[in-house]
C-alpha cells in the first residue's frame, strides 16, 4: 500500500482575510448601540490604472451592543470619487442577506467597490429594525477612504 502525504492546507480564507486587514486603520461609528467598523484594502491585482479602473475590498463588522435583536433591512451608500462625483446606491440587505444580529453578537461581511479615479471615499447608512417591536432606525456607516498609490490625498 502506498503512503499518501498530504501537504498542510494553506491558511483558511478567513485567516488570510484577517491577516490582510489586520494592519489597516479601522473606521468606526456607533448609533443606538449598533457599532459599525470598516476596514478597506486597495486591490492592485484587480485595478487597471492605465484604463482608469481602481478597485478596493472592504470588510464591515456590525456589532450589536444593544439589548434587543435587530435585522438589517436596507443599505444606502454615497460613493464619491476624487473629481467630486457622487454615486448613490440603495438596496435591500447586504451581500444578498438581511441578517438578524442578536445582542452581544457581530455580523461581518466583505464587499468591494471600484472607481474610475485613483481614490475617493464612501459613507452610508443601514436601515435596521428591532425584531421585538418592529421599530425602524438608521445606523451610520462611517466615512472611509478609498486610497491607492496613484493619489496624494487620504481621509484620516
Phi and psi in radians as a Rosetta constraint file:
Dihedral C 1 N 2 CA 2 C 2 CIRCULARHARMONIC -1.378 0.35
Dihedral N 2 CA 2 C 2 N 3 CIRCULARHARMONIC 2.556 0.35
Dihedral C 2 N 3 CA 3 C 3 CIRCULARHARMONIC -1.452 0.35
Dihedral N 3 CA 3 C 3 N 4 CIRCULARHARMONIC 2.358 0.35
Dihedral C 3 N 4 CA 4 C 4 CIRCULARHARMONIC -1.919 0.35
Dihedral N 4 CA 4 C 4 N 5 CIRCULARHARMONIC 2.139 0.35
Dihedral C 4 N 5 CA 5 C 5 CIRCULARHARMONIC -1.778 0.35
Dihedral N 5 CA 5 C 5 N 6 CIRCULARHARMONIC 2.235 0.35
Dihedral C 5 N 6 CA 6 C 6 CIRCULARHARMONIC -1.883 0.35
Dihedral N 6 CA 6 C 6 N 7 CIRCULARHARMONIC 2.127 0.35
Dihedral C 6 N 7 CA 7 C 7 CIRCULARHARMONIC -1.155 0.35
Dihedral N 7 CA 7 C 7 N 8 CIRCULARHARMONIC 2.511 0.35
Dihedral C 7 N 8 CA 8 C 8 CIRCULARHARMONIC -1.070 0.35
Dihedral N 8 CA 8 C 8 N 9 CIRCULARHARMONIC 2.487 0.35
Dihedral C 8 N 9 CA 9 C 9 CIRCULARHARMONIC -1.149 0.35
Dihedral N 9 CA 9 C 9 N 10 CIRCULARHARMONIC 2.477 0.35
Dihedral C 9 N 10 CA 10 C 10 CIRCULARHARMONIC -1.108 0.35
Dihedral N 10 CA 10 C 10 N 11 CIRCULARHARMONIC 2.925 0.35
Dihedral C 10 N 11 CA 11 C 11 CIRCULARHARMONIC -0.944 0.35
Dihedral N 11 CA 11 C 11 N 12 CIRCULARHARMONIC 2.662 0.35
Dihedral C 11 N 12 CA 12 C 12 CIRCULARHARMONIC -1.122 0.35
Dihedral N 12 CA 12 C 12 N 13 CIRCULARHARMONIC 2.746 0.35
Dihedral C 12 N 13 CA 13 C 13 CIRCULARHARMONIC -0.989 0.35
Dihedral N 13 CA 13 C 13 N 14 CIRCULARHARMONIC -0.648 0.35
Dihedral C 13 N 14 CA 14 C 14 CIRCULARHARMONIC -1.137 0.35
Dihedral N 14 CA 14 C 14 N 15 CIRCULARHARMONIC -0.745 0.35
Dihedral C 14 N 15 CA 15 C 15 CIRCULARHARMONIC -1.124 0.35
Dihedral N 15 CA 15 C 15 N 16 CIRCULARHARMONIC -0.710 0.35
Dihedral C 15 N 16 CA 16 C 16 CIRCULARHARMONIC -1.097 0.35
Dihedral N 16 CA 16 C 16 N 17 CIRCULARHARMONIC -0.734 0.35
Dihedral C 16 N 17 CA 17 C 17 CIRCULARHARMONIC -1.124 0.35
Dihedral N 17 CA 17 C 17 N 18 CIRCULARHARMONIC -0.764 0.35
Dihedral C 17 N 18 CA 18 C 18 CIRCULARHARMONIC -1.071 0.35
Dihedral N 18 CA 18 C 18 N 19 CIRCULARHARMONIC -0.698 0.35
Dihedral C 18 N 19 CA 19 C 19 CIRCULARHARMONIC -1.145 0.35
Dihedral N 19 CA 19 C 19 N 20 CIRCULARHARMONIC -0.703 0.35
Dihedral C 19 N 20 CA 20 C 20 CIRCULARHARMONIC -1.065 0.35
Dihedral N 20 CA 20 C 20 N 21 CIRCULARHARMONIC -0.781 0.35
Dihedral C 20 N 21 CA 21 C 21 CIRCULARHARMONIC -1.525 0.35
Dihedral N 21 CA 21 C 21 N 22 CIRCULARHARMONIC -0.304 0.35
Dihedral C 21 N 22 CA 22 C 22 CIRCULARHARMONIC -0.961 0.35
Dihedral N 22 CA 22 C 22 N 23 CIRCULARHARMONIC -0.692 0.35
Dihedral C 22 N 23 CA 23 C 23 CIRCULARHARMONIC -1.475 0.35
Dihedral N 23 CA 23 C 23 N 24 CIRCULARHARMONIC -0.032 0.35
Dihedral C 23 N 24 CA 24 C 24 CIRCULARHARMONIC -1.487 0.35
Dihedral N 24 CA 24 C 24 N 25 CIRCULARHARMONIC 2.648 0.35
Dihedral C 24 N 25 CA 25 C 25 CIRCULARHARMONIC -1.112 0.35
Dihedral N 25 CA 25 C 25 N 26 CIRCULARHARMONIC 2.701 0.35
Dihedral C 25 N 26 CA 26 C 26 CIRCULARHARMONIC -2.010 0.35
Dihedral N 26 CA 26 C 26 N 27 CIRCULARHARMONIC 2.196 0.35
Dihedral C 26 N 27 CA 27 C 27 CIRCULARHARMONIC -1.708 0.35
Dihedral N 27 CA 27 C 27 N 28 CIRCULARHARMONIC 2.378 0.35
Dihedral C 27 N 28 CA 28 C 28 CIRCULARHARMONIC -2.417 0.35
Dihedral N 28 CA 28 C 28 N 29 CIRCULARHARMONIC 2.484 0.35
Dihedral C 28 N 29 CA 29 C 29 CIRCULARHARMONIC -2.504 0.35
Dihedral N 29 CA 29 C 29 N 30 CIRCULARHARMONIC 2.531 0.35
Dihedral C 29 N 30 CA 30 C 30 CIRCULARHARMONIC -2.214 0.35
Dihedral N 30 CA 30 C 30 N 31 CIRCULARHARMONIC 2.240 0.35
Dihedral C 30 N 31 CA 31 C 31 CIRCULARHARMONIC -2.339 0.35
Dihedral N 31 CA 31 C 31 N 32 CIRCULARHARMONIC 2.123 0.35
Dihedral C 31 N 32 CA 32 C 32 CIRCULARHARMONIC 0.839 0.35
Dihedral N 32 CA 32 C 32 N 33 CIRCULARHARMONIC 0.743 0.35
Dihedral C 32 N 33 CA 33 C 33 CIRCULARHARMONIC 1.425 0.35
Dihedral N 33 CA 33 C 33 N 34 CIRCULARHARMONIC 0.100 0.35
Dihedral C 33 N 34 CA 34 C 34 CIRCULARHARMONIC -1.867 0.35
Dihedral N 34 CA 34 C 34 N 35 CIRCULARHARMONIC 2.089 0.35
Dihedral C 34 N 35 CA 35 C 35 CIRCULARHARMONIC -1.776 0.35
Dihedral N 35 CA 35 C 35 N 36 CIRCULARHARMONIC 2.187 0.35
Dihedral C 35 N 36 CA 36 C 36 CIRCULARHARMONIC -1.991 0.35
Dihedral N 36 CA 36 C 36 N 37 CIRCULARHARMONIC 2.113 0.35
Dihedral C 36 N 37 CA 37 C 37 CIRCULARHARMONIC -2.045 0.35
Dihedral N 37 CA 37 C 37 N 38 CIRCULARHARMONIC 2.325 0.35
Dihedral C 37 N 38 CA 38 C 38 CIRCULARHARMONIC -2.243 0.35
Dihedral N 38 CA 38 C 38 N 39 CIRCULARHARMONIC 2.403 0.35
Dihedral C 38 N 39 CA 39 C 39 CIRCULARHARMONIC -2.288 0.35
Dihedral N 39 CA 39 C 39 N 40 CIRCULARHARMONIC 2.530 0.35
Dihedral C 39 N 40 CA 40 C 40 CIRCULARHARMONIC -2.355 0.35
Dihedral N 40 CA 40 C 40 N 41 CIRCULARHARMONIC 2.539 0.35
Dihedral C 40 N 41 CA 41 C 41 CIRCULARHARMONIC -2.378 0.35
Dihedral N 41 CA 41 C 41 N 42 CIRCULARHARMONIC 2.248 0.35
Dihedral C 41 N 42 CA 42 C 42 CIRCULARHARMONIC -1.275 0.35
Dihedral N 42 CA 42 C 42 N 43 CIRCULARHARMONIC 2.414 0.35
Dihedral C 42 N 43 CA 43 C 43 CIRCULARHARMONIC -1.843 0.35
Dihedral N 43 CA 43 C 43 N 44 CIRCULARHARMONIC 1.573 0.35
Dihedral C 43 N 44 CA 44 C 44 CIRCULARHARMONIC -1.101 0.35
Dihedral N 44 CA 44 C 44 N 45 CIRCULARHARMONIC -0.587 0.35
Dihedral C 44 N 45 CA 45 C 45 CIRCULARHARMONIC -1.229 0.35
Dihedral N 45 CA 45 C 45 N 46 CIRCULARHARMONIC -0.422 0.35
Dihedral C 45 N 46 CA 46 C 46 CIRCULARHARMONIC -1.671 0.35
Dihedral N 46 CA 46 C 46 N 47 CIRCULARHARMONIC -0.239 0.35
Dihedral C 46 N 47 CA 47 C 47 CIRCULARHARMONIC -1.560 0.35
Dihedral N 47 CA 47 C 47 N 48 CIRCULARHARMONIC 2.581 0.35
Dihedral C 47 N 48 CA 48 C 48 CIRCULARHARMONIC -2.284 0.35
Dihedral N 48 CA 48 C 48 N 49 CIRCULARHARMONIC 1.375 0.35
Dihedral C 48 N 49 CA 49 C 49 CIRCULARHARMONIC -0.952 0.35
Dihedral N 49 CA 49 C 49 N 50 CIRCULARHARMONIC -0.628 0.35
Dihedral C 49 N 50 CA 50 C 50 CIRCULARHARMONIC -1.136 0.35
Dihedral N 50 CA 50 C 50 N 51 CIRCULARHARMONIC -0.383 0.35
Dihedral C 50 N 51 CA 51 C 51 CIRCULARHARMONIC -1.874 0.35
Dihedral N 51 CA 51 C 51 N 52 CIRCULARHARMONIC 0.248 0.35
Dihedral C 51 N 52 CA 52 C 52 CIRCULARHARMONIC 0.995 0.35
Dihedral N 52 CA 52 C 52 N 53 CIRCULARHARMONIC 0.837 0.35
Dihedral C 52 N 53 CA 53 C 53 CIRCULARHARMONIC -2.274 0.35
Dihedral N 53 CA 53 C 53 N 54 CIRCULARHARMONIC 2.026 0.35
Dihedral C 53 N 54 CA 54 C 54 CIRCULARHARMONIC -2.196 0.35
Dihedral N 54 CA 54 C 54 N 55 CIRCULARHARMONIC 2.285 0.35
Dihedral C 54 N 55 CA 55 C 55 CIRCULARHARMONIC -2.199 0.35
Dihedral N 55 CA 55 C 55 N 56 CIRCULARHARMONIC 2.530 0.35
Dihedral C 55 N 56 CA 56 C 56 CIRCULARHARMONIC -2.357 0.35
Dihedral N 56 CA 56 C 56 N 57 CIRCULARHARMONIC 2.686 0.35
Dihedral C 56 N 57 CA 57 C 57 CIRCULARHARMONIC -2.032 0.35
Dihedral N 57 CA 57 C 57 N 58 CIRCULARHARMONIC 2.462 0.35
Dihedral C 57 N 58 CA 58 C 58 CIRCULARHARMONIC -2.279 0.35
Dihedral N 58 CA 58 C 58 N 59 CIRCULARHARMONIC 2.579 0.35
Dihedral C 58 N 59 CA 59 C 59 CIRCULARHARMONIC -2.009 0.35
Dihedral N 59 CA 59 C 59 N 60 CIRCULARHARMONIC 2.292 0.35
Dihedral C 59 N 60 CA 60 C 60 CIRCULARHARMONIC -2.096 0.35
Dihedral N 60 CA 60 C 60 N 61 CIRCULARHARMONIC 2.323 0.35
Dihedral C 60 N 61 CA 61 C 61 CIRCULARHARMONIC -2.059 0.35
Dihedral N 61 CA 61 C 61 N 62 CIRCULARHARMONIC 2.223 0.35
Dihedral C 61 N 62 CA 62 C 62 CIRCULARHARMONIC -1.991 0.35
Dihedral N 62 CA 62 C 62 N 63 CIRCULARHARMONIC 1.949 0.35
Dihedral C 62 N 63 CA 63 C 63 CIRCULARHARMONIC -1.812 0.35
Dihedral N 63 CA 63 C 63 N 64 CIRCULARHARMONIC 2.345 0.35
Dihedral C 63 N 64 CA 64 C 64 CIRCULARHARMONIC -1.732 0.35
Dihedral N 64 CA 64 C 64 N 65 CIRCULARHARMONIC 1.714 0.35
Dihedral C 64 N 65 CA 65 C 65 CIRCULARHARMONIC -1.631 0.35
Dihedral N 65 CA 65 C 65 N 66 CIRCULARHARMONIC 0.126 0.35
Dihedral C 65 N 66 CA 66 C 66 CIRCULARHARMONIC -1.548 0.35
Dihedral N 66 CA 66 C 66 N 67 CIRCULARHARMONIC -3.074 0.35
Dihedral C 66 N 67 CA 67 C 67 CIRCULARHARMONIC -1.852 0.35
Dihedral N 67 CA 67 C 67 N 68 CIRCULARHARMONIC 0.277 0.35
Dihedral C 67 N 68 CA 68 C 68 CIRCULARHARMONIC -2.322 0.35
Dihedral N 68 CA 68 C 68 N 69 CIRCULARHARMONIC 2.501 0.35
Dihedral C 68 N 69 CA 69 C 69 CIRCULARHARMONIC -1.185 0.35
Dihedral N 69 CA 69 C 69 N 70 CIRCULARHARMONIC 2.520 0.35
Dihedral C 69 N 70 CA 70 C 70 CIRCULARHARMONIC -2.309 0.35
Dihedral N 70 CA 70 C 70 N 71 CIRCULARHARMONIC 2.655 0.35
Dihedral C 70 N 71 CA 71 C 71 CIRCULARHARMONIC -2.058 0.35
Dihedral N 71 CA 71 C 71 N 72 CIRCULARHARMONIC 2.328 0.35
Dihedral C 71 N 72 CA 72 C 72 CIRCULARHARMONIC -1.445 0.35
Dihedral N 72 CA 72 C 72 N 73 CIRCULARHARMONIC 2.006 0.35
Dihedral C 72 N 73 CA 73 C 73 CIRCULARHARMONIC -1.679 0.35
Dihedral N 73 CA 73 C 73 N 74 CIRCULARHARMONIC -0.787 0.35
Dihedral C 73 N 74 CA 74 C 74 CIRCULARHARMONIC -2.500 0.35
Dihedral N 74 CA 74 C 74 N 75 CIRCULARHARMONIC 2.813 0.35
Dihedral C 74 N 75 CA 75 C 75 CIRCULARHARMONIC -2.297 0.35
Dihedral N 75 CA 75 C 75 N 76 CIRCULARHARMONIC 2.605 0.35
Dihedral C 75 N 76 CA 76 C 76 CIRCULARHARMONIC -2.341 0.35
Dihedral N 76 CA 76 C 76 N 77 CIRCULARHARMONIC 2.247 0.35
Dihedral C 76 N 77 CA 77 C 77 CIRCULARHARMONIC -2.088 0.35
Dihedral N 77 CA 77 C 77 N 78 CIRCULARHARMONIC 2.542 0.35
Dihedral C 77 N 78 CA 78 C 78 CIRCULARHARMONIC -2.132 0.35
Dihedral N 78 CA 78 C 78 N 79 CIRCULARHARMONIC 1.933 0.35
Dihedral C 78 N 79 CA 79 C 79 CIRCULARHARMONIC -1.969 0.35
Dihedral N 79 CA 79 C 79 N 80 CIRCULARHARMONIC 2.029 0.35
Dihedral C 79 N 80 CA 80 C 80 CIRCULARHARMONIC -2.004 0.35
Dihedral N 80 CA 80 C 80 N 81 CIRCULARHARMONIC 2.268 0.35
Dihedral C 80 N 81 CA 81 C 81 CIRCULARHARMONIC -1.643 0.35
Dihedral N 81 CA 81 C 81 N 82 CIRCULARHARMONIC -3.131 0.35
Dihedral C 81 N 82 CA 82 C 82 CIRCULARHARMONIC -1.247 0.35
Dihedral N 82 CA 82 C 82 N 83 CIRCULARHARMONIC -0.178 0.35
Dihedral C 82 N 83 CA 83 C 83 CIRCULARHARMONIC -1.550 0.35
Dihedral N 83 CA 83 C 83 N 84 CIRCULARHARMONIC -0.098 0.35
Dihedral C 83 N 84 CA 84 C 84 CIRCULARHARMONIC 1.633 0.35
Dihedral N 84 CA 84 C 84 N 85 CIRCULARHARMONIC -0.036 0.35
Dihedral C 84 N 85 CA 85 C 85 CIRCULARHARMONIC -1.259 0.35
Dihedral N 85 CA 85 C 85 N 86 CIRCULARHARMONIC 2.256 0.35
Dihedral C 85 N 86 CA 86 C 86 CIRCULARHARMONIC -2.007 0.35
Dihedral N 86 CA 86 C 86 N 87 CIRCULARHARMONIC 2.290 0.35
Dihedral C 86 N 87 CA 87 C 87 CIRCULARHARMONIC -1.875 0.35
Dihedral N 87 CA 87 C 87 N 88 CIRCULARHARMONIC 2.365 0.35
Dihedral C 87 N 88 CA 88 C 88 CIRCULARHARMONIC -1.877 0.35
Dihedral N 88 CA 88 C 88 N 89 CIRCULARHARMONIC 2.235 0.35
Dihedral C 88 N 89 CA 89 C 89 CIRCULARHARMONIC -2.167 0.35
Dihedral N 89 CA 89 C 89 N 90 CIRCULARHARMONIC 2.262 0.35
Dihedral C 89 N 90 CA 90 C 90 CIRCULARHARMONIC -2.378 0.35
Dihedral N 90 CA 90 C 90 N 91 CIRCULARHARMONIC 2.428 0.35
Dihedral C 90 N 91 CA 91 C 91 CIRCULARHARMONIC -3.001 0.35
Dihedral N 91 CA 91 C 91 N 92 CIRCULARHARMONIC 3.054 0.35
Dihedral C 91 N 92 CA 92 C 92 CIRCULARHARMONIC -1.304 0.35
Dihedral N 92 CA 92 C 92 N 93 CIRCULARHARMONIC 2.440 0.35
Dihedral C 92 N 93 CA 93 C 93 CIRCULARHARMONIC 0.882 0.35
Dihedral N 93 CA 93 C 93 N 94 CIRCULARHARMONIC -2.773 0.35
Dihedral C 93 N 94 CA 94 C 94 CIRCULARHARMONIC -2.414 0.35
Dihedral N 94 CA 94 C 94 N 95 CIRCULARHARMONIC 2.456 0.35
Dihedral C 94 N 95 CA 95 C 95 CIRCULARHARMONIC 0.699 0.35
Dihedral N 95 CA 95 C 95 N 96 CIRCULARHARMONIC 0.764 0.35
Dihedral C 95 N 96 CA 96 C 96 CIRCULARHARMONIC 1.343 0.35
Dihedral N 96 CA 96 C 96 N 97 CIRCULARHARMONIC 0.191 0.35
Dihedral C 96 N 97 CA 97 C 97 CIRCULARHARMONIC -2.199 0.35
Dihedral N 97 CA 97 C 97 N 98 CIRCULARHARMONIC 2.702 0.35
Dihedral C 97 N 98 CA 98 C 98 CIRCULARHARMONIC -2.194 0.35
Dihedral N 98 CA 98 C 98 N 99 CIRCULARHARMONIC 1.319 0.35
Dihedral C 98 N 99 CA 99 C 99 CIRCULARHARMONIC -1.207 0.35
Dihedral N 99 CA 99 C 99 N 100 CIRCULARHARMONIC 2.599 0.35
Dihedral C 99 N 100 CA 100 C 100 CIRCULARHARMONIC -1.698 0.35
Dihedral N 100 CA 100 C 100 N 101 CIRCULARHARMONIC 2.213 0.35
Dihedral C 100 N 101 CA 101 C 101 CIRCULARHARMONIC -1.954 0.35
Dihedral N 101 CA 101 C 101 N 102 CIRCULARHARMONIC 1.976 0.35
Dihedral C 101 N 102 CA 102 C 102 CIRCULARHARMONIC -1.311 0.35
Dihedral N 102 CA 102 C 102 N 103 CIRCULARHARMONIC 2.724 0.35
Dihedral C 102 N 103 CA 103 C 103 CIRCULARHARMONIC -0.985 0.35
Dihedral N 103 CA 103 C 103 N 104 CIRCULARHARMONIC 2.409 0.35
Dihedral C 103 N 104 CA 104 C 104 CIRCULARHARMONIC 1.355 0.35
Dihedral N 104 CA 104 C 104 N 105 CIRCULARHARMONIC 0.120 0.35
Dihedral C 104 N 105 CA 105 C 105 CIRCULARHARMONIC -2.026 0.35
Dihedral N 105 CA 105 C 105 N 106 CIRCULARHARMONIC 3.048 0.35
Dihedral C 105 N 106 CA 106 C 106 CIRCULARHARMONIC -2.288 0.35
Dihedral N 106 CA 106 C 106 N 107 CIRCULARHARMONIC 2.395 0.35
Dihedral C 106 N 107 CA 107 C 107 CIRCULARHARMONIC -1.983 0.35
Dihedral N 107 CA 107 C 107 N 108 CIRCULARHARMONIC 2.338 0.35
Dihedral C 107 N 108 CA 108 C 108 CIRCULARHARMONIC -2.270 0.35
Dihedral N 108 CA 108 C 108 N 109 CIRCULARHARMONIC 2.456 0.35
Dihedral C 108 N 109 CA 109 C 109 CIRCULARHARMONIC -2.578 0.35
Dihedral N 109 CA 109 C 109 N 110 CIRCULARHARMONIC 2.817 0.35
Dihedral C 109 N 110 CA 110 C 110 CIRCULARHARMONIC -2.183 0.35
Dihedral N 110 CA 110 C 110 N 111 CIRCULARHARMONIC 2.400 0.35
Dihedral C 110 N 111 CA 111 C 111 CIRCULARHARMONIC -2.537 0.35
Dihedral N 111 CA 111 C 111 N 112 CIRCULARHARMONIC -2.981 0.35
Dihedral C 111 N 112 CA 112 C 112 CIRCULARHARMONIC -2.542 0.35
Dihedral N 112 CA 112 C 112 N 113 CIRCULARHARMONIC 2.943 0.35
Dihedral C 112 N 113 CA 113 C 113 CIRCULARHARMONIC -2.558 0.35
Dihedral N 113 CA 113 C 113 N 114 CIRCULARHARMONIC 2.624 0.35
Dihedral C 113 N 114 CA 114 C 114 CIRCULARHARMONIC -2.377 0.35
Dihedral N 114 CA 114 C 114 N 115 CIRCULARHARMONIC 2.571 0.35
Dihedral C 114 N 115 CA 115 C 115 CIRCULARHARMONIC -2.317 0.35
Dihedral N 115 CA 115 C 115 N 116 CIRCULARHARMONIC 2.831 0.35
Dihedral C 115 N 116 CA 116 C 116 CIRCULARHARMONIC -1.628 0.35
Dihedral N 116 CA 116 C 116 N 117 CIRCULARHARMONIC -0.005 0.35
Dihedral C 116 N 117 CA 117 C 117 CIRCULARHARMONIC -2.026 0.35
Dihedral N 117 CA 117 C 117 N 118 CIRCULARHARMONIC 2.811 0.35
Dihedral C 117 N 118 CA 118 C 118 CIRCULARHARMONIC -1.299 0.35
Dihedral N 118 CA 118 C 118 N 119 CIRCULARHARMONIC 0.104 0.35
Dihedral C 118 N 119 CA 119 C 119 CIRCULARHARMONIC -3.036 0.35
Dihedral N 119 CA 119 C 119 N 120 CIRCULARHARMONIC 3.124 0.35
Dihedral C 119 N 120 CA 120 C 120 CIRCULARHARMONIC 2.884 0.35
Dihedral N 120 CA 120 C 120 N 121 CIRCULARHARMONIC -2.771 0.35
Dihedral C 120 N 121 CA 121 C 121 CIRCULARHARMONIC -2.677 0.35
Dihedral N 121 CA 121 C 121 N 122 CIRCULARHARMONIC 2.809 0.35
Dihedral C 121 N 122 CA 122 C 122 CIRCULARHARMONIC -2.234 0.35
Dihedral N 122 CA 122 C 122 N 123 CIRCULARHARMONIC 2.622 0.35
Dihedral C 122 N 123 CA 123 C 123 CIRCULARHARMONIC -2.689 0.35
Dihedral N 123 CA 123 C 123 N 124 CIRCULARHARMONIC 2.888 0.35
Dihedral C 123 N 124 CA 124 C 124 CIRCULARHARMONIC -3.133 0.35
Dihedral N 124 CA 124 C 124 N 125 CIRCULARHARMONIC -2.775 0.35
Dihedral C 124 N 125 CA 125 C 125 CIRCULARHARMONIC -2.719 0.35
Dihedral N 125 CA 125 C 125 N 126 CIRCULARHARMONIC 2.760 0.35
Dihedral C 125 N 126 CA 126 C 126 CIRCULARHARMONIC -1.994 0.35
Dihedral N 126 CA 126 C 126 N 127 CIRCULARHARMONIC 2.499 0.35
Dihedral C 126 N 127 CA 127 C 127 CIRCULARHARMONIC -1.695 0.35
Dihedral N 127 CA 127 C 127 N 128 CIRCULARHARMONIC 2.050 0.35
Dihedral C 127 N 128 CA 128 C 128 CIRCULARHARMONIC -1.964 0.35
Dihedral N 128 CA 128 C 128 N 129 CIRCULARHARMONIC 2.760 0.35
Dihedral C 128 N 129 CA 129 C 129 CIRCULARHARMONIC -2.335 0.35
Dihedral N 129 CA 129 C 129 N 130 CIRCULARHARMONIC 2.244 0.35
Dihedral C 129 N 130 CA 130 C 130 CIRCULARHARMONIC -1.167 0.35
Dihedral N 130 CA 130 C 130 N 131 CIRCULARHARMONIC 2.279 0.35
Dihedral C 130 N 131 CA 131 C 131 CIRCULARHARMONIC -1.330 0.35
Dihedral N 131 CA 131 C 131 N 132 CIRCULARHARMONIC -0.320 0.35
Dihedral C 131 N 132 CA 132 C 132 CIRCULARHARMONIC -1.335 0.35
Dihedral N 132 CA 132 C 132 N 133 CIRCULARHARMONIC -0.825 0.35
Dihedral C 132 N 133 CA 133 C 133 CIRCULARHARMONIC -2.138 0.35
Dihedral N 133 CA 133 C 133 N 134 CIRCULARHARMONIC 0.109 0.35
Dihedral C 133 N 134 CA 134 C 134 CIRCULARHARMONIC 1.149 0.35
Dihedral N 134 CA 134 C 134 N 135 CIRCULARHARMONIC 0.291 0.35
Dihedral C 134 N 135 CA 135 C 135 CIRCULARHARMONIC -1.158 0.35
Dihedral N 135 CA 135 C 135 N 136 CIRCULARHARMONIC 2.286 0.35
Dihedral C 135 N 136 CA 136 C 136 CIRCULARHARMONIC -1.828 0.35
Dihedral N 136 CA 136 C 136 N 137 CIRCULARHARMONIC 2.535 0.35
Dihedral C 136 N 137 CA 137 C 137 CIRCULARHARMONIC -2.728 0.35
Dihedral N 137 CA 137 C 137 N 138 CIRCULARHARMONIC 2.661 0.35
Dihedral C 137 N 138 CA 138 C 138 CIRCULARHARMONIC -1.578 0.35
Dihedral N 138 CA 138 C 138 N 139 CIRCULARHARMONIC 2.479 0.35
Dihedral C 138 N 139 CA 139 C 139 CIRCULARHARMONIC -2.122 0.35
Dihedral N 139 CA 139 C 139 N 140 CIRCULARHARMONIC 2.279 0.35
Dihedral C 139 N 140 CA 140 C 140 CIRCULARHARMONIC -1.285 0.35
Dihedral N 140 CA 140 C 140 N 141 CIRCULARHARMONIC 2.387 0.35
Dihedral C 140 N 141 CA 141 C 141 CIRCULARHARMONIC -1.749 0.35
Dihedral N 141 CA 141 C 141 N 142 CIRCULARHARMONIC 2.131 0.35
Dihedral C 141 N 142 CA 142 C 142 CIRCULARHARMONIC -1.127 0.35
Dihedral N 142 CA 142 C 142 N 143 CIRCULARHARMONIC 2.617 0.35
Dihedral C 142 N 143 CA 143 C 143 CIRCULARHARMONIC -1.103 0.35
Dihedral N 143 CA 143 C 143 N 144 CIRCULARHARMONIC 2.375 0.35
Dihedral C 143 N 144 CA 144 C 144 CIRCULARHARMONIC -2.399 0.35
Dihedral N 144 CA 144 C 144 N 145 CIRCULARHARMONIC 2.640 0.35
Dihedral C 144 N 145 CA 145 C 145 CIRCULARHARMONIC -1.569 0.35
Dihedral N 145 CA 145 C 145 N 146 CIRCULARHARMONIC 2.389 0.35
Dihedral C 145 N 146 CA 146 C 146 CIRCULARHARMONIC -1.805 0.35
Dihedral N 146 CA 146 C 146 N 147 CIRCULARHARMONIC 1.740 0.35
Dihedral C 146 N 147 CA 147 C 147 CIRCULARHARMONIC -1.926 0.35
Dihedral N 147 CA 147 C 147 N 148 CIRCULARHARMONIC 2.540 0.35
Dihedral C 147 N 148 CA 148 C 148 CIRCULARHARMONIC -2.412 0.35
Dihedral N 148 CA 148 C 148 N 149 CIRCULARHARMONIC 2.877 0.35
Dihedral C 148 N 149 CA 149 C 149 CIRCULARHARMONIC -1.164 0.35
Dihedral N 149 CA 149 C 149 N 150 CIRCULARHARMONIC -0.131 0.35
Dihedral C 149 N 150 CA 150 C 150 CIRCULARHARMONIC -1.635 0.35
Dihedral N 150 CA 150 C 150 N 151 CIRCULARHARMONIC 0.162 0.35
Dihedral C 150 N 151 CA 151 C 151 CIRCULARHARMONIC -2.279 0.35
Dihedral N 151 CA 151 C 151 N 152 CIRCULARHARMONIC 2.896 0.35
Dihedral C 151 N 152 CA 152 C 152 CIRCULARHARMONIC -1.867 0.35
Dihedral N 152 CA 152 C 152 N 153 CIRCULARHARMONIC -0.356 0.35
Dihedral C 152 N 153 CA 153 C 153 CIRCULARHARMONIC -1.901 0.35
Dihedral N 153 CA 153 C 153 N 154 CIRCULARHARMONIC 2.462 0.35
Dihedral C 153 N 154 CA 154 C 154 CIRCULARHARMONIC -2.323 0.35
Dihedral N 154 CA 154 C 154 N 155 CIRCULARHARMONIC 2.564 0.35
Dihedral C 154 N 155 CA 155 C 155 CIRCULARHARMONIC -1.484 0.35
Dihedral N 155 CA 155 C 155 N 156 CIRCULARHARMONIC 2.127 0.35
